[in-house]
Amino acid sequence: LPAGWWHATRIHEPSISLGKVQLNRQNWPLFATDVCAFWQRHHRAVGPLVAPYLRALGRLMDLQERLR
């Protein structure tokens, strides 16, 4: 399921299901924004440090994908 898409299921018998969220170049900025907002709300001292870290991590992950 793409990030941000709401969904619902109704199961009528015993079942096992698995969902997977994939972070990639398209949804990384939204993920990083959400994580930064969380830290800013809950730990204001940490909040400003999270954005540069996530920017660097996103670039590193993008480079890794390109070299695959």
mmJSON file of the N, C-alpha and C atoms, coordinates in Angstrom:
{"data_MODEL":{"atom_site":{
"group_PDB":["ATOM","ATOM","ATOM","ATOM","ATOM","ATOM","ATOM","ATOM","ATOM","ATOM","ATOM","ATOM","ATOM","ATOM","ATOM","ATOM","ATOM","ATOM","ATOM","ATOM","ATOM","ATOM","ATOM","ATOM","ATOM","ATOM","ATOM","ATOM","ATOM","ATOM","ATOM","ATOM","ATOM","ATOM","ATOM","ATOM","ATOM","ATOM","ATOM","ATOM","ATOM","ATOM","ATOM","ATOM","ATOM","ATOM","ATOM","ATOM","ATOM","ATOM","ATOM","ATOM","ATOM","ATOM","ATOM","ATOM","ATOM","ATOM","ATOM","ATOM","ATOM","ATOM","ATOM","ATOM","ATOM","ATOM","ATOM","ATOM","ATOM","ATOM","ATOM","ATOM","ATOM","ATOM","ATOM","ATOM","ATOM","ATOM","ATOM","ATOM","ATOM","ATOM","ATOM","ATOM","ATOM","ATOM","ATOM","ATOM","ATOM","ATOM","ATOM","ATOM","ATOM","ATOM","ATOM","ATOM","ATOM","ATOM","ATOM","ATOM","ATOM","ATOM","ATOM","ATOM","ATOM","ATOM","ATOM","ATOM","ATOM","ATOM","ATOM","ATOM","ATOM","ATOM","ATOM","ATOM","ATOM","ATOM","ATOM","ATOM","ATOM","ATOM","ATOM","ATOM","ATOM","ATOM","ATOM","ATOM","ATOM","ATOM","ATOM","ATOM","ATOM","ATOM","ATOM","ATOM","ATOM","ATOM","ATOM","ATOM","ATOM","ATOM","ATOM","ATOM","ATOM","ATOM","ATOM","ATOM","ATOM","ATOM","ATOM","ATOM","ATOM","ATOM","ATOM","ATOM","ATOM","ATOM","ATOM","ATOM","ATOM","ATOM","ATOM","ATOM","ATOM","ATOM","ATOM","ATOM","ATOM","ATOM","ATOM","ATOM","ATOM","ATOM","ATOM","ATOM","ATOM","ATOM","ATOM","ATOM","ATOM","ATOM","ATOM","ATOM","ATOM","ATOM","ATOM","ATOM","ATOM","ATOM","ATOM","ATOM","ATOM","ATOM","ATOM","ATOM","ATOM","ATOM","ATOM","ATOM","ATOM","ATOM","ATOM","ATOM"],
"id":[1,2,3,4,5,6,7,8,9,10,11,12,13,14,15,16,17,18,19,20,21,22,23,24,25,26,27,28,29,30,31,32,33,34,35,36,37,38,39,40,41,42,43,44,45,46,47,48,49,50,51,52,53,54,55,56,57,58,59,60,61,62,63,64,65,66,67,68,69,70,71,72,73,74,75,76,77,78,79,80,81,82,83,84,85,86,87,88,89,90,91,92,93,94,95,96,97,98,99,100,101,102,103,104,105,106,107,108,109,110,111,112,113,114,115,116,117,118,119,120,121,122,123,124,125,126,127,128,129,130,131,132,133,134,135,136,137,138,139,140,141,142,143,144,145,146,147,148,149,150,151,152,153,154,155,156,157,158,159,160,161,162,163,164,165,166,167,168,169,170,171,172,173,174,175,176,177,178,179,180,181,182,183,184,185,186,187,188,189,190,191,192,193,194,195,196,197,198,199,200,201,202,203,204],
"type_symbol":["N","C","C","N","C","C","N","C","C","N","C","C","N","C","C","N","C","C","N","C","C","N","C","C","N","C","C","N","C","C","N","C","C","N","C","C","N","C","C","N","C","C","N","C","C","N","C","C","N","C","C","N","C","C","N","C","C","N","C","C","N","C","C","N","C","C","N","C","C","N","C","C","N","C","C","N","C","C","N","C","C","N","C","C","N","C","C","N","C","C","N","C","C","N","C","C","N","C","C","N","C","C","N","C","C","N","C","C","N","C","C","N","C","C","N","C","C","N","C","C","N","C","C","N","C","C","N","C","C","N","C","C","N","C","C","N","C","C","N","C","C","N","C","C","N","C","C","N","C","C","N","C","C","N","C","C","N","C","C","N","C","C","N","C","C","N","C","C","N","C","C","N","C","C","N","C","C","N","C","C","N","C","C","N","C","C","N","C","C","N","C","C","N","C","C","N","C","C","N","C","C","N","C","C"],
"label_atom_id":["N","CA","C","N","CA","C","N","CA","C","N","CA","C","N","CA","C","N","CA","C","N","CA","C","N","CA","C","N","CA","C","N","CA","C","N","CA","C","N","CA","C","N","CA","C","N","CA","C","N","CA","C","N","CA","C","N","CA","C","N","CA","C","N","CA","C","N","CA","C","N","CA","C","N","CA","C","N","CA","C","N","CA","C","N","CA","C","N","CA","C","N","CA","C","N","CA","C","N","CA","C","N","CA","C","N","CA","C","N","CA","C","N","CA","C","N","CA","C","N","CA","C","N","CA","C","N","CA","C","N","CA","C","N","CA","C","N","CA","C","N","CA","C","N","CA","C","N","CA","C","N","CA","C","N","CA","C","N","CA","C","N","CA","C","N","CA","C","N","CA","C","N","CA","C","N","CA","C","N","CA","C","N","CA","C","N","CA","C","N","CA","C","N","CA","C","N","CA","C","N","CA","C","N","CA","C","N","CA","C","N","CA","C","N","CA","C","N","CA","C","N","CA","C","N","CA","C","N","CA","C","N","CA","C","N","CA","C"],
"label_alt_id":[null,null,null,null,null,null,null,null,null,null,null,null,null,null,null,null,null,null,null,null,null,null,null,null,null,null,null,null,null,null,null,null,null,null,null,null,null,null,null,null,null,null,null,null,null,null,null,null,null,null,null,null,null,null,null,null,null,null,null,null,null,null,null,null,null,null,null,null,null,null,null,null,null,null,null,null,null,null,null,null,null,null,null,null,null,null,null,null,null,null,null,null,null,null,null,null,null,null,null,null,null,null,null,null,null,null,null,null,null,null,null,null,null,null,null,null,null,null,null,null,null,null,null,null,null,null,null,null,null,null,null,null,null,null,null,null,null,null,null,null,null,null,null,null,null,null,null,null,null,null,null,null,null,null,null,null,null,null,null,null,null,null,null,null,null,null,null,null,null,null,null,null,null,null,null,null,null,null,null,null,null,null,null,null,null,null,null,null,null,null,null,null,null,null,null,null,null,null,null,null,null,null,null,null],
"label_comp_id":["LEU","LEU","LEU","PRO","PRO","PRO","ALA","ALA","ALA","GLY","GLY","GLY","TRP","TRP","TRP","TRP","TRP","TRP","HIS","HIS","HIS","ALA","ALA","ALA","THR","THR","THR","ARG","ARG","ARG","ILE","ILE","ILE","HIS","HIS","HIS","GLU","GLU","GLU","PRO","PRO","PRO","SER","SER","SER","ILE","ILE","ILE","SER","SER","SER","LEU","LEU","LEU","GLY","GLY","GLY","LYS","LYS","LYS","VAL","VAL","VAL","GLN","GLN","GLN","LEU","LEU","LEU","ASN","ASN","ASN","ARG","ARG","ARG","GLN","GLN","GLN","ASN","ASN","ASN","TRP","TRP","TRP","PRO","PRO","PRO","LEU","LEU","LEU","PHE","PHE","PHE","ALA","ALA","ALA","THR","THR","THR","ASP","ASP","ASP","VAL","VAL","VAL","CYS","CYS","CYS","ALA","ALA","ALA","PHE","PHE","PHE","TRP","TRP","TRP","GLN","GLN","GLN","ARG","ARG","ARG","HIS","HIS","HIS","HIS","HIS","HIS","ARG","ARG","ARG","ALA","ALA","ALA","VAL","VAL","VAL","GLY","GLY","GLY","PRO","PRO","PRO","LEU","LEU","LEU","VAL","VAL","VAL","ALA","ALA","ALA","PRO","PRO","PRO","TYR","TYR","TYR","LEU","LEU","LEU","ARG","ARG","ARG","ALA","ALA","ALA","LEU","LEU","LEU","GLY","GLY","GLY","ARG","ARG","ARG","LEU","LEU","LEU","MET","MET","MET","ASP","ASP","ASP","LEU","LEU","LEU","GLN","GLN","GLN","GLU","GLU","GLU","ARG","ARG","ARG","LEU","LEU","LEU","ARG","ARG","ARG"],
"label_asym_id":["A","A","A","A","A","A","A","A","A","A","A","A","A","A","A","A","A","A","A","A","A","A","A","A","A","A","A","A","A","A","A","A","A","A","A","A","A","A","A","A","A","A","A","A","A","A","A","A","A","A","A","A","A","A","A","A","A","A","A","A","A","A","A","A","A","A","A","A","A","A","A","A","A","A","A","A","A","A","A","A","A","A","A","A","A","A","A","A","A","A","A","A","A","A","A","A","A","A","A","A","A","A","A","A","A","A","A","A","A","A","A","A","A","A","A","A","A","A","A","A","A","A","A","A","A","A","A","A","A","A","A","A","A","A","A","A","A","A","A","A","A","A","A","A","A","A","A","A","A","A","A","A","A","A","A","A","A","A","A","A","A","A","A","A","A","A","A","A","A","A","A","A","A","A","A","A","A","A","A","A","A","A","A","A","A","A","A","A","A","A","A","A","A","A","A","A","A","A","A","A","A","A","A","A"],
"label_entity_id":["1","1","1","1","1","1","1","1","1","1","1","1","1","1","1","1","1","1","1","1","1","1","1","1","1","1","1","1","1","1","1","1","1","1","1","1","1","1","1","1","1","1","1","1","1","1","1","1","1","1","1","1","1","1","1","1","1","1","1","1","1","1","1","1","1","1","1","1","1","1","1","1","1","1","1","1","1","1","1","1","1","1","1","1","1","1","1","1","1","1","1","1","1","1","1","1","1","1","1","1","1","1","1","1","1","1","1","1","1","1","1","1","1","1","1","1","1","1","1","1","1","1","1","1","1","1","1","1","1","1","1","1","1","1","1","1","1","1","1","1","1","1","1","1","1","1","1","1","1","1","1","1","1","1","1","1","1","1","1","1","1","1","1","1","1","1","1","1","1","1","1","1","1","1","1","1","1","1","1","1","1","1","1","1","1","1","1","1","1","1","1","1","1","1","1","1","1","1","1","1","1","1","1","1"],
"label_seq_id":[1,1,1,2,2,2,3,3,3,4,4,4,5,5,5,6,6,6,7,7,7,8,8,8,9,9,9,10,10,10,11,11,11,12,12,12,13,13,13,14,14,14,15,15,15,16,16,16,17,17,17,18,18,18,19,19,19,20,20,20,21,21,21,22,22,22,23,23,23,24,24,24,25,25,25,26,26,26,27,27,27,28,28,28,29,29,29,30,30,30,31,31,31,32,32,32,33,33,33,34,34,34,35,35,35,36,36,36,37,37,37,38,38,38,39,39,39,40,40,40,41,41,41,42,42,42,43,43,43,44,44,44,45,45,45,46,46,46,47,47,47,48,48,48,49,49,49,50,50,50,51,51,51,52,52,52,53,53,53,54,54,54,55,55,55,56,56,56,57,57,57,58,58,58,59,59,59,60,60,60,61,61,61,62,62,62,63,63,63,64,64,64,65,65,65,66,66,66,67,67,67,68,68,68],
"pdbx_PDB_ins_code":[null,null,null,null,null,null,null,null,null,null,null,null,null,null,null,null,null,null,null,null,null,null,null,null,null,null,null,null,null,null,null,null,null,null,null,null,null,null,null,null,null,null,null,null,null,null,null,null,null,null,null,null,null,null,null,null,null,null,null,null,null,null,null,null,null,null,null,null,null,null,null,null,null,null,null,null,null,null,null,null,null,null,null,null,null,null,null,null,null,null,null,null,null,null,null,null,null,null,null,null,null,null,null,null,null,null,null,null,null,null,null,null,null,null,null,null,null,null,null,null,null,null,null,null,null,null,null,null,null,null,null,null,null,null,null,null,null,null,null,null,null,null,null,null,null,null,null,null,null,null,null,null,null,null,null,null,null,null,null,null,null,null,null,null,null,null,null,null,null,null,null,null,null,null,null,null,null,null,null,null,null,null,null,null,null,null,null,null,null,null,null,null,null,null,null,null,null,null,null,null,null,null,null,null],
"Cartn_x":[0.84,0.0,0.881,0.571,1.338,1.148,2.162,2.071,0.956,0.195,-0.87,-2.207,-2.28,-3.542,-4.263,-5.478,-6.293,-6.914,-7.066,-7.675,-8.327,-9.184,-9.834,-10.08,-10.09,-10.401,-11.418,-12.167,-13.098,-12.783,-12.423,-12.032,-13.164,-13.615,-14.759,-14.364,-13.084,-12.589,-11.169,-10.608,-9.225,-8.286,-7.405,-6.543,-5.275,-4.257,-3.027,-2.796,-2.519,-2.205,-0.937,-0.29,0.968,0.957,1.291,1.428,2.856,3.319,4.695,4.716,5.417,5.597,7.017,7.141,8.439,8.809,9.931,10.42,11.291,11.048,11.828,11.929,12.482,12.702,11.387,10.307,9.043,8.397,8.483,7.777,8.705,9.995,10.927,10.671,10.456,10.226,9.016,7.939,6.763,7.073,7.778,8.185,9.067,10.058,10.974,10.228,9.283,8.482,7.699,7.091,6.331,7.229,8.397,9.323,9.807,10.146,10.593,9.487,8.261,7.14,6.955,7.09,6.973,8.009,9.268,10.336,10.184,9.724,9.538,8.451,7.39,6.302,6.717,7.455,7.72,9.065,10.025,11.367,11.958,11.583,11.978,13.491,14.255,15.713,16.266,15.625,16.091,15.573,14.402,13.747,14.636,15.373,16.214,17.346,17.732,18.822,18.343,17.058,16.525,16.499,16.105,15.984,17.293,18.415,19.668,20.074,19.835,20.16,19.346,18.038,17.181,17.504,17.883,18.297,19.518,20.522,21.739,21.429,20.587,20.227,19.476,18.579,17.844,18.775,19.752,20.721,21.56,21.96,22.748,21.936,20.694,19.85,19.59,19.414,19.21,20.448,21.618,22.869,23.009,22.672,22.751,21.843,20.622,19.699,20.214,20.827,21.34,22.519,23.289,24.473,24.142,22.935,22.548,22.618],
"Cartn_y":[-1.183,0.0,1.241,2.181,3.426,4.167,4.869,5.633,6.66,6.79,7.774,7.291,6.085,5.557,4.834,5.232,4.566,3.324,2.32,1.089,0.372,-0.542,-1.362,-2.745,-3.72,-5.086,-5.67,-6.606,-7.344,-8.825,-9.478,-10.879,-11.724,-12.706,-13.531,-14.904,-15.183,-16.451,-16.239,-17.178,-17.009,-16.753,-15.799,-15.388,-14.742,-14.714,-13.991,-13.052,-11.793,-10.842,-10.088,-9.568,-8.867,-7.615,-6.492,-5.254,-4.763,-4.108,-3.635,-2.188,-1.356,0.029,0.163,0.64,0.778,2.249,2.6,3.969,4.059,5.105,5.311,6.807,7.162,8.561,9.35,8.719,9.43,9.731,8.818,9.046,9.417,9.474,9.833,11.236,12.259,13.598,13.65,12.989,12.97,12.234,11.114,10.372,11.245,11.897,12.737,13.894,14.481,15.565,15.078,13.896,13.327,13.037,12.466,12.145,13.43,14.439,15.716,16.349,16.305,16.877,16.148,14.825,14.058,14.514,14.57,14.943,16.384,17.252,18.65,18.773,17.989,18.031,17.434,16.333,15.574,15.869,16.303,16.58,17.76,18.955,20.156,20.319,19.836,19.955,19.049,17.936,16.974,17.336,17.949,18.255,18.873,19.94,20.577,19.687,18.693,17.796,16.702,16.424,15.3,15.6,16.813,17.147,16.978,17.526,17.324,15.849,15.13,13.7,12.965,13.233,12.54,12.942,14.205,14.621,13.826,13.725,12.974,11.498,10.947,9.536,9.277,10.167,10.021,10.029,10.933,10.988,9.719,9.224,7.996,6.807,6.708,5.609,5.713,6.932,7.129,6.696,7.07,6.66,5.148,4.527,3.073,2.405,2.924,2.349,2.509,3.647,3.892,2.984,2.607,1.761,0.28,-0.069,-1.493,-2.107],
"Cartn_z":[0.0,0.0,0.0,-0.834,-0.811,0.509,0.948,2.197,2.094,3.161,3.203,2.662,2.134,1.611,2.731,3.001,4.008,3.383,4.195,3.715,4.888,4.561,5.577,5.006,5.875,5.459,6.414,5.928,6.766,6.57,7.647,7.582,8.154,7.384,7.777,8.319,8.333,8.869,9.355,10.105,10.572,9.392,9.576,8.473,9.017,8.189,8.481,7.307,7.616,6.549,6.921,5.921,6.126,5.259,5.855,5.108,5.208,4.17,4.153,3.673,4.407,3.991,3.463,2.26,1.612,1.565,2.132,2.009,0.772,-0.024,-1.232,-1.515,-2.635,-2.987,-3.017,-3.45,-3.569,-2.215,-1.244,0.016,1.178,0.951,2.024,2.574,1.739,2.304,3.25,2.915,3.792,5.099,5.001,6.189,7.086,6.486,7.255,7.924,7.228,7.805,9.015,8.896,10.013,11.216,10.968,12.058,12.738,11.945,12.52,13.353,12.875,13.626,14.954,14.937,16.178,17.192,16.768,17.692,18.155,17.279,17.66,18.728,18.608,19.594,20.922,20.893,22.114,22.77,22.008,22.545,21.776,22.174,21.429,21.279,22.236,22.135,21.037,20.79,19.787,18.401,18.33,17.057,16.001,16.304,15.283,14.774,15.536,15.115,14.172,14.202,13.438,11.936,11.55,10.122,9.354,9.825,9.078,9.004,10.092,10.097,9.038,8.995,8.031,6.594,6.372,5.02,4.572,5.462,5.131,4.924,5.788,5.652,4.351,3.984,2.726,1.529,1.547,0.444,0.375,1.536,1.586,1.064,1.469,1.004,-0.495,-1.012,-2.44,-3.219,-2.726,-3.372,-3.372,-2.248,-2.158,-3.184,-3.352,-4.336,-5.761,-6.041,-7.393,-7.729,-6.713,-6.95,-6.985,-6.698,-6.699,-8.04],
"occupancy":[1.0,1.0,1.0,1.0,1.0,1.0,1.0,1.0,1.0,1.0,1.0,1.0,1.0,1.0,1.0,1.0,1.0,1.0,1.0,1.0,1.0,1.0,1.0,1.0,1.0,1.0,1.0,1.0,1.0,1.0,1.0,1.0,1.0,1.0,1.0,1.0,1.0,1.0,1.0,1.0,1.0,1.0,1.0,1.0,1.0,1.0,1.0,1.0,1.0,1.0,1.0,1.0,1.0,1.0,1.0,1.0,1.0,1.0,1.0,1.0,1.0,1.0,1.0,1.0,1.0,1.0,1.0,1.0,1.0,1.0,1.0,1.0,1.0,1.0,1.0,1.0,1.0,1.0,1.0,1.0,1.0,1.0,1.0,1.0,1.0,1.0,1.0,1.0,1.0,1.0,1.0,1.0,1.0,1.0,1.0,1.0,1.0,1.0,1.0,1.0,1.0,1.0,1.0,1.0,1.0,1.0,1.0,1.0,1.0,1.0,1.0,1.0,1.0,1.0,1.0,1.0,1.0,1.0,1.0,1.0,1.0,1.0,1.0,1.0,1.0,1.0,1.0,1.0,1.0,1.0,1.0,1.0,1.0,1.0,1.0,1.0,1.0,1.0,1.0,1.0,1.0,1.0,1.0,1.0,1.0,1.0,1.0,1.0,1.0,1.0,1.0,1.0,1.0,1.0,1.0,1.0,1.0,1.0,1.0,1.0,1.0,1.0,1.0,1.0,1.0,1.0,1.0,1.0,1.0,1.0,1.0,1.0,1.0,1.0,1.0,1.0,1.0,1.0,1.0,1.0,1.0,1.0,1.0,1.0,1.0,1.0,1.0,1.0,1.0,1.0,1.0,1.0,1.0,1.0,1.0,1.0,1.0,1.0,1.0,1.0,1.0,1.0,1.0,1.0],
"B_iso_or_equiv":[0.0,0.0,0.0,0.0,0.0,0.0,0.0,0.0,0.0,0.0,0.0,0.0,0.0,0.0,0.0,0.0,0.0,0.0,0.0,0.0,0.0,0.0,0.0,0.0,0.0,0.0,0.0,0.0,0.0,0.0,0.0,0.0,0.0,0.0,0.0,0.0,0.0,0.0,0.0,0.0,0.0,0.0,0.0,0.0,0.0,0.0,0.0,0.0,0.0,0.0,0.0,0.0,0.0,0.0,0.0,0.0,0.0,0.0,0.0,0.0,0.0,0.0,0.0,0.0,0.0,0.0,0.0,0.0,0.0,0.0,0.0,0.0,0.0,0.0,0.0,0.0,0.0,0.0,0.0,0.0,0.0,0.0,0.0,0.0,0.0,0.0,0.0,0.0,0.0,0.0,0.0,0.0,0.0,0.0,0.0,0.0,0.0,0.0,0.0,0.0,0.0,0.0,0.0,0.0,0.0,0.0,0.0,0.0,0.0,0.0,0.0,0.0,0.0,0.0,0.0,0.0,0.0,0.0,0.0,0.0,0.0,0.0,0.0,0.0,0.0,0.0,0.0,0.0,0.0,0.0,0.0,0.0,0.0,0.0,0.0,0.0,0.0,0.0,0.0,0.0,0.0,0.0,0.0,0.0,0.0,0.0,0.0,0.0,0.0,0.0,0.0,0.0,0.0,0.0,0.0,0.0,0.0,0.0,0.0,0.0,0.0,0.0,0.0,0.0,0.0,0.0,0.0,0.0,0.0,0.0,0.0,0.0,0.0,0.0,0.0,0.0,0.0,0.0,0.0,0.0,0.0,0.0,0.0,0.0,0.0,0.0,0.0,0.0,0.0,0.0,0.0,0.0,0.0,0.0,0.0,0.0,0.0,0.0,0.0,0.0,0.0,0.0,0.0,0.0],
"pdbx_formal_charge":[null,null,null,null,null,null,null,null,null,null,null,null,null,null,null,null,null,null,null,null,null,null,null,null,null,null,null,null,null,null,null,null,null,null,null,null,null,null,null,null,null,null,null,null,null,null,null,null,null,null,null,null,null,null,null,null,null,null,null,null,null,null,null,null,null,null,null,null,null,null,null,null,null,null,null,null,null,null,null,null,null,null,null,null,null,null,null,null,null,null,null,null,null,null,null,null,null,null,null,null,null,null,null,null,null,null,null,null,null,null,null,null,null,null,null,null,null,null,null,null,null,null,null,null,null,null,null,null,null,null,null,null,null,null,null,null,null,null,null,null,null,null,null,null,null,null,null,null,null,null,null,null,null,null,null,null,null,null,null,null,null,null,null,null,null,null,null,null,null,null,null,null,null,null,null,null,null,null,null,null,null,null,null,null,null,null,null,null,null,null,null,null,null,null,null,null,null,null,null,null,null,null,null,null],
"auth_seq_id":[1,1,1,2,2,2,3,3,3,4,4,4,5,5,5,6,6,6,7,7,7,8,8,8,9,9,9,10,10,10,11,11,11,12,12,12,13,13,13,14,14,14,15,15,15,16,16,16,17,17,17,18,18,18,19,19,19,20,20,20,21,21,21,22,22,22,23,23,23,24,24,24,25,25,25,26,26,26,27,27,27,28,28,28,29,29,29,30,30,30,31,31,31,32,32,32,33,33,33,34,34,34,35,35,35,36,36,36,37,37,37,38,38,38,39,39,39,40,40,40,41,41,41,42,42,42,43,43,43,44,44,44,45,45,45,46,46,46,47,47,47,48,48,48,49,49,49,50,50,50,51,51,51,52,52,52,53,53,53,54,54,54,55,55,55,56,56,56,57,57,57,58,58,58,59,59,59,60,60,60,61,61,61,62,62,62,63,63,63,64,64,64,65,65,65,66,66,66,67,67,67,68,68,68],
"auth_comp_id":["LEU","LEU","LEU","PRO","PRO","PRO","ALA","ALA","ALA","GLY","GLY","GLY","TRP","TRP","TRP","TRP","TRP","TRP","HIS","HIS","HIS","ALA","ALA","ALA","THR","THR","THR","ARG","ARG","ARG","ILE","ILE","ILE","HIS","HIS","HIS","GLU","GLU","GLU","PRO","PRO","PRO","SER","SER","SER","ILE","ILE","ILE","SER","SER","SER","LEU","LEU","LEU","GLY","GLY","GLY","LYS","LYS","LYS","VAL","VAL","VAL","GLN","GLN","GLN","LEU","LEU","LEU","ASN","ASN","ASN","ARG","ARG","ARG","GLN","GLN","GLN","ASN","ASN","ASN","TRP","TRP","TRP","PRO","PRO","PRO","LEU","LEU","LEU","PHE","PHE","PHE","ALA","ALA","ALA","THR","THR","THR","ASP","ASP","ASP","VAL","VAL","VAL","CYS","CYS","CYS","ALA","ALA","ALA","PHE","PHE","PHE","TRP","TRP","TRP","GLN","GLN","GLN","ARG","ARG","ARG","HIS","HIS","HIS","HIS","HIS","HIS","ARG","ARG","ARG","ALA","ALA","ALA","VAL","VAL","VAL","GLY","GLY","GLY","PRO","PRO","PRO","LEU","LEU","LEU","VAL","VAL","VAL","ALA","ALA","ALA","PRO","PRO","PRO","TYR","TYR","TYR","LEU","LEU","LEU","ARG","ARG","ARG","ALA","ALA","ALA","LEU","LEU","LEU","GLY","GLY","GLY","ARG","ARG","ARG","LEU","LEU","LEU","MET","MET","MET","ASP","ASP","ASP","LEU","LEU","LEU","GLN","GLN","GLN","GLU","GLU","GLU","ARG","ARG","ARG","LEU","LEU","LEU","ARG","ARG","ARG"],
"auth_asym_id":["A","A","A","A","A","A","A","A","A","A","A","A","A","A","A","A","A","A","A","A","A","A","A","A","A","A","A","A","A","A","A","A","A","A","A","A","A","A","A","A","A","A","A","A","A","A","A","A","A","A","A","A","A","A","A","A","A","A","A","A","A","A","A","A","A","A","A","A","A","A","A","A","A","A","A","A","A","A","A","A","A","A","A","A","A","A","A","A","A","A","A","A","A","A","A","A","A","A","A","A","A","A","A","A","A","A","A","A","A","A","A","A","A","A","A","A","A","A","A","A","A","A","A","A","A","A","A","A","A","A","A","A","A","A","A","A","A","A","A","A","A","A","A","A","A","A","A","A","A","A","A","A","A","A","A","A","A","A","A","A","A","A","A","A","A","A","A","A","A","A","A","A","A","A","A","A","A","A","A","A","A","A","A","A","A","A","A","A","A","A","A","A","A","A","A","A","A","A","A","A","A","A","A","A"],
"auth_atom_id":["N","CA","C","N","CA","C","N","CA","C","N","CA","C","N","CA","C","N","CA","C","N","CA","C","N","CA","C","N","CA","C","N","CA","C","N","CA","C","N","CA","C","N","CA","C","N","CA","C","N","CA","C","N","CA","C","N","CA","C","N","CA","C","N","CA","C","N","CA","C","N","CA","C","N","CA","C","N","CA","C","N","CA","C","N","CA","C","N","CA","C","N","CA","C","N","CA","C","N","CA","C","N","CA","C","N","CA","C","N","CA","C","N","CA","C","N","CA","C","N","CA","C","N","CA","C","N","CA","C","N","CA","C","N","CA","C","N","CA","C","N","CA","C","N","CA","C","N","CA","C","N","CA","C","N","CA","C","N","CA","C","N","CA","C","N","CA","C","N","CA","C","N","CA","C","N","CA","C","N","CA","C","N","CA","C","N","CA","C","N","CA","C","N","CA","C","N","CA","C","N","CA","C","N","CA","C","N","CA","C","N","CA","C","N","CA","C","N","CA","C","N","CA","C","N","CA","C","N","CA","C","N","CA","C","N","CA","C"],
"pdbx_PDB_model_num":[1,1,1,1,1,1,1,1,1,1,1,1,1,1,1,1,1,1,1,1,1,1,1,1,1,1,1,1,1,1,1,1,1,1,1,1,1,1,1,1,1,1,1,1,1,1,1,1,1,1,1,1,1,1,1,1,1,1,1,1,1,1,1,1,1,1,1,1,1,1,1,1,1,1,1,1,1,1,1,1,1,1,1,1,1,1,1,1,1,1,1,1,1,1,1,1,1,1,1,1,1,1,1,1,1,1,1,1,1,1,1,1,1,1,1,1,1,1,1,1,1,1,1,1,1,1,1,1,1,1,1,1,1,1,1,1,1,1,1,1,1,1,1,1,1,1,1,1,1,1,1,1,1,1,1,1,1,1,1,1,1,1,1,1,1,1,1,1,1,1,1,1,1,1,1,1,1,1,1,1,1,1,1,1,1,1,1,1,1,1,1,1,1,1,1,1,1,1,1,1,1,1,1,1]
}}}
